Amino acid sequence: MDRMKRIPVREQDPQVRARNFDEVCLGYTAEEAIAEASRCLNCKNPRCVASCPVNLQIPAFVAQVAKGDFVEAARIIARDSSLPAICGRVCPQETQCEGGCILGVKGEPLAIGRLERFVADWSRENGLSVAEKAAPNGHRVAVIGSGPAGLACASDLARAGYEVTIFEMLHKAGGVLQYGIPEFRLPKEKVVAHEIGNVRALGVKIETNVVVGRTLTVDDLLDKEGFEAVFIGSGAGLPKFMDIPGENLNGVFSANEYLTRSNLMGAWSPESDTPIRIGRRTAVVGGGNVAMDAARTALRLGSEVTIVYRRTEKELPARVEEVHHAKEEGIEFRMLTNPVAILGDEKGAVRALRCIRMELGEPDESGRRSPIPVEGSEFEVDADVVIMALGTSPNPLIAGTTAGLDVTRRGCLVADESGATTRPGVFAGGDAVTGAATVILAMGAGRRAAEAIDNYIKNKA
């Protein structure tokens, strides 16, 4: 075996998958997983662990996979992650754990994400449960939001003996895992529902259809409901727009709305009665993972799709794998292109996207070179649906109904590294603090907050 090359993973054919919502990546077989795990060098100072936001003990679980002991591998993973099948699918491993792998210096890094996914899928398929409930300690904690941050925080607290209740605004638990990531990347019933079930198996209660700030407030949770601390992991679900002419035309969507209709409300399925507009040609504005998700969803619904991005491919913030898959499936990319207006027809519906060509200047505050318009270069992109995938910010409802919570000018909650906010007993983490980021970063914030909440309650007692 060539230790420098990873074992390839099976995928659906691009021309077939572009017309279905089945999962693209088919994962490793047991034999493939063992062969890939056997590439691990078992470093004395594993950089992969240091690069993982939840400090997953990667060499330890990989060593068990190499031996074929998938049960022990699952137990090791469960100590640090309650969502391994999800993380194995959607984490940006190339910039985190795999980015730190020493094998990647001269060859291809170990396929850590694929191995994590294999162990989680094997556990599910074989009915293995590794949930270990601690003896109750008599303390109660409320968690707002059932996305990655909330689930990670709740899991760690439950393992420490706390009685934890998650309050979720939507009718299904999972947050962005449920409404934001398409079925072809993250199957909802097979994966998301199962892993949330594992969190429930730890004793965590999840109450849906509860809008904190309307149904009840943070003050209610602390003063009336008997909770000793509150963790806010409400995410960043407020979409951003460009404030250009035509954004109110019929056929303009935020990526959040478009993906929520498809993912949470099942509009991708012919059996669903949730309406979604299927354009003849769809233009997606943006270059992140959400833009790729929206574009690939529109393609599968039957539209021709163009992604419009104001920088070059080198600056695309989306995962390399997602860009590669989008290109394989036939999505067109127009780089160095920025919209200046959305044009409508006589009925008030989208007919085209007016754009201007860009060139790159000096780096901006993000470190990327700033795009500069090229005078006189305007042109039109044919489109009858436009999806704005420009990022999101936190919903101001919770901060606006809770005394003592400071927010930044971007609307994010102010919290220190541990998750402690400016209101005693209230902690926060994930996108509600940082703005839109990744699943695994939110989980890391949730875990840090769980530790801080534990210390807070113990010291208070």
N, C-alpha and C positions, 0 to 999 in steps of 0.2 A: 504494500500500500504506500502511495506517495503521501507522506505526512504534510506536505505543503499545499495539497489541494483538498478542498472539502468535498464531502459526498454530495452530489447534486440532489435537489429535491424535485419530486414530480409535481407538475402543474397541468391544469387544463390547457388545451390548445387555444391560443389567442382568438382565433376566428370563431371557435365554439363558445368560449366563455363570454365573448363580447355580446352575446345574445341570451345569456342566462344569469341568474343571481346566485348560482352555486359557488361554493368557495373556490377561489383560484388555486391556492396552494394546497396540495393533497397530503403534505407531511411525509415524515419518514416511516418506513416499516421498522420493526424491531431490529432486523439485521442491519439496516442502514444506520439506525441510531447507535447501535453498538460500535459499528465501524467508525462513525464520525467521532464518537466519544473517545475512542482509542487514540485519536490524534492528540488529545490533550497532553501537555507537557507536565502538568501538575506542579506548577511553579511554586517555589517557597514563598515568594512575595507576589501573590496573584494580582496583577493590575486590573483584571476583569472585575474583581470584587470591589475594589476601590472606585471603579467607574460605574458601578450599579447604584442607582439612587436608593434602593432598598437593601443594599449590601447582601444580596443573595450569595450564599456560600457555593459558588459555581464549581470550583474544582472538586468539592466534596460530592455534590450530586452527580457531576459528570463521571467521576470515578465509579460510582455505583451503576450508572448506565453502562459503562464499558464492561462491567462484570455481569451485566444482565439482571441486576437486582433493582428492578424498577420500583418495587415497594419502598425500599430504603431511600431511593432517589426522591420519591414523592414526599416522604417524611422530612427529608432535609429541606426541600423547597418550601414546604408548608410552614416551617419555622419563621420564614421571612416574607412570604407572599401568599395572599389569599386568592390571587387571581392569575395563576401561572399560565393557563390556557389562553387567557386574554393577552397577557404580557408577551408570551411567546409569539403571538401573531402581530401585535400592533406596535411594540416598542421599537424605537430607533436604535437597534442594537449596534448598528455600524458606527454610531458616534458615542456609544456608551460602553457596555461590557465588551463587545467584539472589537471596538475601537482600541481597547486597552490590551487585547490579546497579543502575546509575544509572537505567536505564529504568523500574525499579519505583517511582521516586519519584512520577512523574505518570501512569504507565501500568502495563503488565504487564512484569515482568522477562523478559529473554531466556530461552528454554527451554533452558538449558545442558545439563541432564541428558538431555533428549530428543535433543539434537544429539550428545552424547557416545555415547549408545546407538546412534544412526543410524550414526555412523562405525564403531563396533565391529561392528555387525551387517552393514554393507556389506562390511567387511573379511573377515568370516567367510564370507559368502555368495559372495564373489569370490575366495576362496582366498588372500588377501593375508597374508603373514607379515612382521612387522616386528621379530621377535626378533633381537637382535644380540648374539652371544656374544663375550665378551672373551677374550683369551689367558689361559690358566691362570696364576695367580700362586703356585701351590704350597701354598696355605693352605686348611684345611678348617674349616667351621663347621657345627654341628648346629642345627636348628630344630625345636622341639617344638610340634606343632600345625599343621595345614594350613588354618586359617581365614584370614580377611583379613589379620591381623597377620603370621602366619607366611609367607604367600604374598608379601606386599609386601617383607618383610625378605629372604626368600630371593631374590627377583627382583633387588633392588638389589645384593645381594652377588654374585650370579652375573654380573651385568653388569660388576662390578668385578674379575672373574677368580677369585673364590673357588669352591672345590668345596663345594657345599651339599647336605646331605641333610636332608629333612624327615621327622620321625617322627610318624605319625598313629595315634591310638588306634583309630579306627573302620576299617571295611573299605573305605570310600570317602573320598577326599580332598575337602576343602572346608569342614570344620567347620560352623559355623552356616549357611553358604551351602547346605550339603547337607541338614542335618537340620532347620534352623529356619525357613527361608523357603519358603512353599508354591510349588508348580509354577505356579500361575496368576499369581504375581508374578515368579518367577525360574525359567524352564525349566531342568531339570537337565542333560539331555544336550546340548541345543542351545547353552546358554550356559555353565553352570558347568563342565561337562566340557571344553568347547572352550578356555575361558580358563585352566583348569589345564593343559591341553595346551600352551598358549603358555608357561607358566612352565617346564614340562618342556623345551620347545624351547631354553630358555636354558642347559640343562645341569643343572637342579636334579633331584635324585633324590628320589622320595617312597616311603617304606616305610610301608605300612599295617599295621594289627593289631599295633602296638607300643605297649604301655602303659608310658610312662616313669614309673618308681616301682614297677613290678612286673616287666615284661619286662627292663628295664634301668634304671639310674638316671642322674642328671646326672653323678654321680661317675664312673660307667662311661664315659660319653661323653668326659669330659675326661681321665681317667687311663688308660683301657684302649683306647678306640676311636680315639684320635689326633686328636680335634677340639680346636682351639685356643680356641674360644669356643662358647657355647650361647645361643640365644635362646629364651625361653619365651613362646609365644603360644598357650597352652592354653585361652584363653577363660574363660567363666563359665557352666558347664553344670549347676550344682547348684541345683535349684529351691527357691523359698521358699514356705512355707505360712503360714496365718493362726493356727494353733494354736487353732482353734475346734472345738467338739464335732461329730463326724460326718465328720471329714476322712479317716477310715480306711474309710468305707463303700464298697461296690462301686459304681463309677460315678463316683468322684472321681479326676481326673487332674491332674497338673501339665501346664502348656502344653508343657513340654519333652517329656514322654513322648508326649503326644497328637500333637504335630507330628512327632516323630521316627518314630513308627509310620507316619504318613501320608507324610512326605516322603522320609526315608532308606530306609524299608522298604516303601514303595509301597502302603500300605494303601488309598490313594485309588483305586487301579486294581482293577477287577473281577478281573483276572488274578492279583492278589497273594494269598498265603495268610497274610499277616500280619493277625492279628485286631485290630479296633478297634471300640469300642462306639459304635453310632449311636443316640443318644437320640431319643425322640419330641420332647422339649424339652430343650435344652442351655442352661445358664447359664454364662457366662464372666465371671469376676471379675477386673477390671483394666481399664486404659484405655490401655495402650501399644500399640506396633506388634505385639507378640507376641499381645496379646489380640485385636487385629483379625484377625491371621493365623489364630488358633485358631477364632475365631467364624466366619470366612468359610469355613474348611475344614469345620467341622461342618455349616454350611448346605449346602455342596455334597455332603456325604455323605448328606443327606436329613433333617436335623433342623431344627426351628424353633429360633431362637437369640435369646437375650437377653443383652446386655452389662450388667453391674452395676458401677457406678463410684461412688465415695464423694464425688466433687466434681462440679462442673458441667462442661458441655461445653467451656467456655472453658479449663479446666485440663487437659483431656485431653492426655497427652503424645504420643499417636500423631500421625503425619503427617496433615495436613488431608485429603490425597488419599485416605488409607486409610479415614478416617472417612466421607468422602463416598461412597466406593465401597461400604462396608458398608451405609450407609443406603439407597443406590440398590438394593442387592440384597435389601432387606427385613429386615435385622437390627434388632431392637428395642433401644433404649438406655434404661436406667433410671438416671438421674443422681441424685446426692445419696442414694445407697442403699448400705448396707454390710452384708455378711453377718454374722450372729452365731452361726449354727449351720446344719449340714446335717442334714436330717431323713431318717430311713430307714424302710423298711417292715419287715414281720415277717421278711423273708428277708435283711435286711442290705443292701438296695440303696437307692440314693438315690430319694426321692420328692418332695422339695421343698427349697428354700433359704429359711431364715428370715432376714429382713433387718430393718434398722431405718433409718428416714429420718434424713438428716443435714442440718445447716445449716453454712454457712461462718463461721468465726471469724477470728481474727487470723492473719497469715502465719506459717508455720513456718520451719525452717532452710533449706528449699529455695526460700523466697520465695513459695510458694503458700499461700493461706488454709487454715488447718487445719479439717478437717471435725469437727463436734461432733454427737453423737447427740441426737435429739429424743426426750425421754422419752415412753413410752407409744405409740410410733408403729410398733411391730413389725408385720410382715406377711409373708406367704409368697409366694415366686415358684415357680410350678410348674416342676419340672425332674426328669429322671431321669438326667442327666449333668451334672456340675459340673466346669469346667476352671479351675484356679487359674493366672492369668497375672500374678503379683505380682513378677516380677523373679527374678534368679538371682545366685549368687555363685560364685567360683572353687572348683573341686574342690581339697581340701587335700592330695591325694596327693603331688604333686610337692614342695611346700614341706615336707611331713612326712617326706620321704625324702632331703632334701638339706640337708647341714650348711651353716650360714652364711647361709641365706635368711631375712630378716625378713619378717613379714606384719603387716598391720593387724588391728585387732579385727574387721573384717568379712571377714577371710580373704584379702584381696588382697595380692599381692606388693608389697613396698616397692621402688620404683625411682625414680631421679631423672628429670629431663626427657629425658635422652638414652637412658634405658632401662637404665642401669647399676643392678644390684641391690647388695645388701650382700655378695654373694659375688663376688670378682674373677673375671672371665672369663664371668660369667653375666649375661645381659641379659634384659629382659622388657618386654612392651608389650601394649596392647589390653585386653580385658576382664579378663585375669588380673591387671592392675594397677589398672584403674579401676572394675571391676565392669561389669555389662552396659551397653554403649553402642552406637554405630553402626558399621557396616562401614567407613565412610571414616575415622572417628577411629582405629579399629584399624589401618587401613592407614598412616595418618600416623605412628602410634607405631612401626610396623614399619620404616618408612623412616628415622626418626630413629635407631632402634637399629642399623640396618645401617651408618649413617654412624659411629656410636660404636664398633661392632665393628671396622670398618675402621681407625679411629684406634688402637684398643686393640691390635690385632695388629701394626700398623706400628710403634708405639712399643715394644711388647714385643720385636719383632725387633731 
